[in-house]
Amino acid sequence: MANECASCGQIGPLVCNGCANAPAYLDDAPSATRYCGAACQRSHWTQHKDRCKLLLRRKIVHRAAKVIQELYYILCRKGMRWPVERVDRADEHTVFVHTLNPDLSGRNLIFHDINPALVNAADELVALTMHGCTTSTITMGQSVQIMLKDVMPLVYESSVIALNRKLWVETVLPSGSLTLDHEISKVDYVNQVDRHEVFFVMMLSPGVALQDQKRYAIDLTHVQYGHHDETLMPWKTFVETRTLETSETLPLGRARLKTEALMVKTLGEEGRMIQSAVAEFAEVMTAAVREFPGWMKVWKEQDESTYQRHVERTYQHVTKRLDQFVASKVNDRDFQIWHSMAENKLMQGAVKQMRKEKIKSWGVDLRGPAFVRAMKLVRARQKKERSKWGTPEDEKKKLHMRAVHAFEGTDYKGEIPDVSGLTI
């Protein structure tokens, strides 16, 4: 019976706190381990301890994933790229980001400054994370490793081909025109193919063979695909429900090295500044996480109110460190250009006049004639793009590799790469 003492079989009113409320992993949905008293719990410990420790680690991983996710959102909000006036969900698949920056000089939407009063919380997260999966692995990799080192010491970066397309996020300039009205850059082109970066983490439990260890995906930018509150999931579930193929799983740092070379090659000095700033934000985040001692103690805290106080202090500490970092860069010309601070101040007058004209066509509610025209343009592009992706799997892989090679400036002759699955 469900309420029986695990030791003597009598009614067990007490529950083992260590593994209580542990989440499921694949087909393993644990029930509470109950006892009639402390004596039975002690006598049963030799039988229960391995299972208890496994479930406790599972609870810790879920707790940690939520904190890691929120820390990444804090980083995105502090690491502004373009100031954003409003994020508008046009339909199930389409989001318009109304920016206050009229410059189209190759800047892609990595980070944003968004007025929370003008945006739905879920749509804000879409705008914050769009095309930011590689940025998430670069900025958060070391922090994930520090926070999980006592429970999941194996942390990797994994590149996958996503099964579904990202939400369609289109930027609306202060003038009212879309980025669709302009030539799409190489960076935008590769972003249209769903190459996606996540963390692969493995839990090491004593006495368990490597192939049987618990494996998870931590996806910090999952909302750009329309998923919510699904930062963490078993690796098997992630691969089967979210990916077409897994292509690479490599140690931390690989994304940073590869992206640095590509950004400099495609964007020149602008790319160098972007990568330098992203790397600096990553260093600040890592240092802030390292300054907060005793992560395992935090994860094991059984009193929920005490745990939430620990978490809030973490958020406040990281926010403070990021604010200090941004303030320290006030005289750094490269950072100011990348961060758009000085540029945005200079453009305020021009933007104000542009917005007056924009309201005439878009309307105050953003549903005027310009919105209707914009949706026709977006849907035509969506239809064209979906026709490409409604193909057999091998053709999808070819399209993906052709786009990647076009981005990297190399020739693709049509071979299908060996993406046989995960290897560690």
Order of alpha helices (4+ residues) and beta strands (2+ residues): beta-beta-alpha-beta-beta-beta-alpha-alpha-beta-beta-alpha-beta-beta-beta-alpha-beta-alpha-alpha-alpha-alpha-alpha-alpha-alpha-alpha
